[in-house]
Amino acid sequence: MTRNVKELFDLKGKTALVTGGSRGLGLQIAEALGEAGATVLLSSRKAADLEEAVAHLATRGIQASFIAADSSKQADMERLATEAIAKLGRIDILVNNAGASWAAPAEEHPIEGWDKVMNVNIRGIFMLTQLIGRKAMLPQKSGSIINVASIAGLGGNPSFMKTIAYNTSKGACITFTQALAAEWGPSGIRVNAIAPGPFRTKMAEGMFAAVGADKLAAKAPLRRTGDDEDLKGLALLFASDAGKHITGQVMAVDGGTSAVIPA
């Protein structure tokens, strides 16, 4: 019998691991998955921030726990994968949201800044995804992986943005999403990416301060920047059976910014 739409979006009995889940976009996605019924495990570097996030989710009736880990460190990713599977029993949904940025003109960009961004934004995603795939999703022949990319990975920057490492890492994240979707699709694993535009998060504070919220909003056809709800619908679609025939896709959530041809 065909399921109704509420049943297709229902995540009761499912488990989700969300990196960078203590605040911002990661916490918003964790809220969405938990509100749909998933048991949520958060990860980021700082235990204190994770404790606050778990307490916040509890006020919304969401069952959540946390494991502190640094996405740039291989040993931490190995520990996170092992402990997450032991704690949850299985991993149905993996959200790769942990990220880093660095602003500097390309001709002056420090190598250590480049390495930091690449280590978190693409190497870290690869390490954890490989481990979760090997230890959980491939053996169970199912799973949904959601990578948080950015519209910055779709092309170049306006001249006021000098984040070449960040853009490059998010472009790599998009290609990683497509390549892995093709490789792991026959094993029942879906891999998709969300590409947010400007959202007022801690990482984006510098951009909002430099450009201004009104100017950023004016660049979008919807004349607004992202809020604390705008990723929830797409994240739930990618995570649930409502999106069971969607893989290898990159969807911008940017108020239409990426649809505009530059003047």
C-alpha positions as CSV (number, residue, x, y, z in Angstrom):
1,M,0.0,0.0,0.0
2,T,1.3,3.5,-0.9
3,R,2.3,5.5,2.2
4,N,0.8,8.9,2.9
5,V,3.0,11.9,2.9
6,K,3.3,12.1,6.7
7,E,4.5,8.5,6.7
8,L,7.1,9.2,4.0
9,F,8.6,12.1,6.0
10,D,8.5,10.1,9.3
11,L,11.9,9.4,10.9
12,K,10.7,7.5,13.9
13,G,13.2,4.6,14.6
14,K,15.9,6.3,12.6
15,T,19.3,7.5,13.8
16,A,21.2,10.5,12.7
17,L,24.8,11.7,13.3
18,V,25.2,15.5,12.7
19,T,28.7,17.0,12.7
20,G,29.1,20.7,13.5
21,G,25.8,20.1,15.3
22,S,26.3,22.4,18.3
23,R,25.0,25.6,16.7
24,G,24.0,27.3,13.4
25,L,23.1,25.3,10.4
26,G,24.0,21.9,12.0
27,L,21.7,22.5,15.0
28,Q,18.9,23.6,12.7
29,I,19.2,20.4,10.7
30,A,19.4,18.4,13.9
31,E,16.2,20.0,15.0
32,A,14.5,19.0,11.8
33,L,15.6,15.4,12.0
34,G,14.7,15.1,15.7
35,E,11.3,16.8,15.2
36,A,10.6,14.2,12.6
37,G,11.3,11.4,15.1
38,A,15.0,10.6,14.6
39,T,17.3,9.9,17.5
40,V,20.1,12.5,17.1
41,L,23.8,12.4,18.0
42,L,25.7,15.7,17.7
43,S,29.4,16.2,17.2
44,S,31.7,19.2,17.2
45,R,35.0,20.2,18.9
46,K,33.7,21.7,22.2
47,A,31.8,19.6,24.7
48,A,30.4,22.7,26.5
49,D,28.7,23.8,23.3
50,L,27.4,20.3,22.6
51,E,25.9,20.1,26.1
52,E,24.0,23.4,25.5
53,A,22.8,22.1,22.1
54,V,21.5,18.8,23.6
55,A,19.7,20.7,26.3
56,H,18.1,22.9,23.7
57,L,16.9,19.9,21.7
58,A,15.5,18.3,24.9
59,T,13.3,21.4,25.3
60,R,11.8,20.5,21.9
61,G,11.2,16.9,22.9
62,I,14.1,15.6,20.9
63,Q,16.2,12.6,22.1
64,A,19.8,13.6,21.6
65,S,23.4,13.0,22.9
66,F,26.8,14.1,21.8
67,I,30.4,13.1,21.2
68,A,33.1,15.8,21.1
69,A,35.5,15.3,18.2
70,D,37.7,17.4,15.8
71,S,36.8,16.8,12.2
72,S,40.3,17.7,11.1
73,K,41.9,14.8,13.1
74,Q,41.9,11.3,11.8
75,A,42.0,9.7,15.2
76,D,39.0,11.8,16.3
77,M,37.0,10.7,13.3
78,E,37.8,7.0,13.9
79,R,36.8,7.4,17.5
80,L,33.6,9.3,16.5
81,A,32.5,6.6,14.1
82,T,33.2,3.7,16.5
83,E,31.5,5.4,19.4
84,A,28.5,6.7,17.4
85,I,27.8,3.2,16.0
86,A,28.1,1.7,19.5
87,K,25.8,4.4,21.0
88,L,23.2,4.3,18.3
89,G,23.4,0.7,17.1
90,R,23.3,1.8,13.4
91,I,23.6,5.1,11.5
92,D,20.7,5.8,9.1
93,I,21.5,9.5,8.4
94,L,24.9,11.2,8.3
95,V,25.0,15.0,8.1
96,N,28.4,16.4,7.3
97,N,28.1,20.0,8.4
98,A,31.3,20.7,10.3
99,G,33.1,23.5,8.5
100,A,35.8,26.2,8.6
101,S,36.5,29.4,6.7
102,W,39.5,31.8,6.2
103,A,39.4,35.1,4.5
104,A,42.5,36.5,2.7
105,P,43.4,37.7,-0.8
106,A,44.5,34.8,-2.9
107,E,48.0,36.2,-3.4
108,E,48.4,36.5,0.4
109,H,46.5,33.5,1.6
110,P,48.6,31.6,4.1
111,I,49.2,27.9,3.5
112,E,48.2,27.1,7.0
113,G,44.8,28.7,6.4
114,W,44.4,26.8,3.2
115,D,45.2,23.5,5.0
116,K,42.9,24.2,7.9
117,V,39.9,24.8,5.6
118,M,40.7,21.8,3.4
119,N,41.3,19.5,6.4
120,V,37.9,20.3,7.9
121,N,35.7,21.0,4.9
122,I,36.7,18.1,2.6
123,R,39.3,15.8,4.2
124,G,37.2,15.5,7.4
125,I,34.0,14.8,5.4
126,F,35.9,12.1,3.4
127,M,37.3,10.4,6.6
128,L,34.0,10.2,8.5
129,T,31.9,9.3,5.5
130,Q,34.4,6.5,4.6
131,L,34.3,5.1,8.2
132,I,30.5,5.4,8.5
133,G,30.1,3.8,5.1
134,R,32.5,0.9,5.8
135,K,31.2,0.2,9.4
136,A,27.5,0.9,9.1
137,M,25.8,1.9,5.9
138,L,27.4,-0.5,3.4
139,P,26.8,-3.5,5.7
140,Q,23.2,-2.5,6.3
141,K,22.8,-1.6,2.6
142,S,21.0,1.6,3.4
143,G,21.6,5.2,4.5
144,S,21.3,8.9,3.6
145,I,24.3,11.1,3.6
146,I,23.7,14.9,3.5
147,N,26.7,17.1,2.9
148,V,26.4,20.8,3.7
149,A,28.2,22.6,0.8
150,S,27.6,26.3,-0.1
151,I,26.6,28.4,-3.1
152,A,30.3,29.5,-2.8
153,G,31.1,26.1,-4.3
154,L,29.1,26.8,-7.4
155,G,31.5,29.4,-8.9
156,G,33.5,32.5,-8.1
157,N,33.0,35.2,-5.6
158,P,32.0,38.8,-5.9
159,S,35.0,41.0,-5.5
160,F,34.4,41.8,-1.9
161,M,34.7,38.1,-0.9
162,K,38.2,36.8,-0.6
163,T,37.6,33.2,0.5
164,I,39.3,31.1,-2.2
165,A,40.1,28.2,0.1
166,Y,36.5,28.0,1.3
167,N,35.1,28.2,-2.2
168,T,37.4,25.5,-3.4
169,S,36.6,23.2,-0.5
170,K,32.9,23.6,-1.1
171,G,33.3,22.9,-4.8
172,A,35.1,19.8,-3.9
173,C,32.3,18.9,-1.5
174,I,29.8,19.1,-4.4
175,T,31.9,16.9,-6.7
176,F,32.5,14.4,-3.8
177,T,28.7,14.2,-3.3
178,Q,28.1,13.4,-6.9
179,A,30.9,10.9,-7.2
180,L,30.0,9.0,-4.0
181,A,26.3,9.0,-5.0
182,A,27.2,7.1,-8.2
183,E,29.5,4.7,-6.4
184,W,27.4,3.8,-3.4
185,G,24.0,4.0,-5.0
186,P,23.9,0.3,-5.9
187,S,24.4,-0.4,-2.2
188,G,21.2,1.6,-1.3
189,I,23.0,4.7,0.0
190,R,21.9,8.1,-1.1
191,V,24.2,11.1,-1.1
192,N,23.0,14.6,-1.6
193,A,24.2,18.2,-0.8
194,I,22.6,21.3,0.5
195,A,24.2,24.5,-0.8
196,P,23.1,27.4,1.5
197,G,23.4,31.0,0.6
198,P,24.0,33.7,3.3
199,F,22.7,32.6,6.7
200,R,23.5,34.6,9.8
201,T,25.7,32.1,11.6
202,K,28.9,32.6,13.7
203,M,31.0,31.6,10.7
204,A,29.3,34.2,8.5
205,E,29.6,37.0,11.0
206,G,32.5,38.6,9.1
207,M,30.6,38.6,5.8
208,F,27.5,40.1,7.4
209,A,29.6,42.8,9.1
210,A,31.6,43.7,6.0
211,V,28.7,43.7,3.5
212,G,25.6,44.3,5.6
213,A,22.5,42.2,6.0
214,D,20.4,44.5,3.9
215,K,22.8,44.4,0.9
216,L,23.1,40.6,1.1
217,A,19.3,40.3,1.2
218,A,19.0,42.7,-1.8
219,K,21.1,40.3,-3.9
220,A,18.4,37.6,-3.5
221,P,15.2,37.6,-5.6
222,L,13.3,36.8,-2.4
223,R,15.0,39.9,-0.8
224,R,16.0,38.0,2.4
225,T,18.8,35.9,3.9
226,G,18.4,32.5,5.4
227,D,16.7,32.0,8.8
228,D,16.5,29.3,11.5
229,E,13.9,27.3,9.6
230,D,15.0,27.5,6.0
231,L,17.1,24.3,5.8
232,K,14.7,22.1,7.6
233,G,12.4,21.1,4.8
234,L,15.2,20.1,2.4
235,A,17.2,18.3,5.1
236,L,14.1,16.2,6.0
237,L,13.4,15.5,2.3
238,F,17.0,14.2,1.8
239,A,16.9,12.2,5.0
240,S,13.6,10.5,4.7
241,D,11.8,8.1,2.4
242,A,10.1,11.1,0.8
243,G,13.4,11.5,-1.0
244,K,14.2,7.8,-1.6
245,H,14.6,8.3,-5.3
246,I,16.9,11.4,-5.0
247,T,20.6,11.0,-5.0
248,G,23.7,12.9,-6.3
249,Q,21.8,16.2,-6.2
250,V,22.9,19.6,-5.0
251,M,20.2,22.0,-4.0
252,A,20.8,25.7,-3.3
253,V,18.8,27.3,-0.4
254,D,19.6,30.9,-1.1
255,G,16.5,32.9,-1.8
256,G,17.3,32.6,-5.5
257,T,20.7,34.2,-5.3
258,S,22.5,31.6,-7.5
259,A,19.8,31.9,-10.2
260,V,20.6,35.5,-10.9
261,I,23.0,36.3,-13.8
262,P,25.5,38.8,-12.6
263,A,25.2,42.2,-14.1
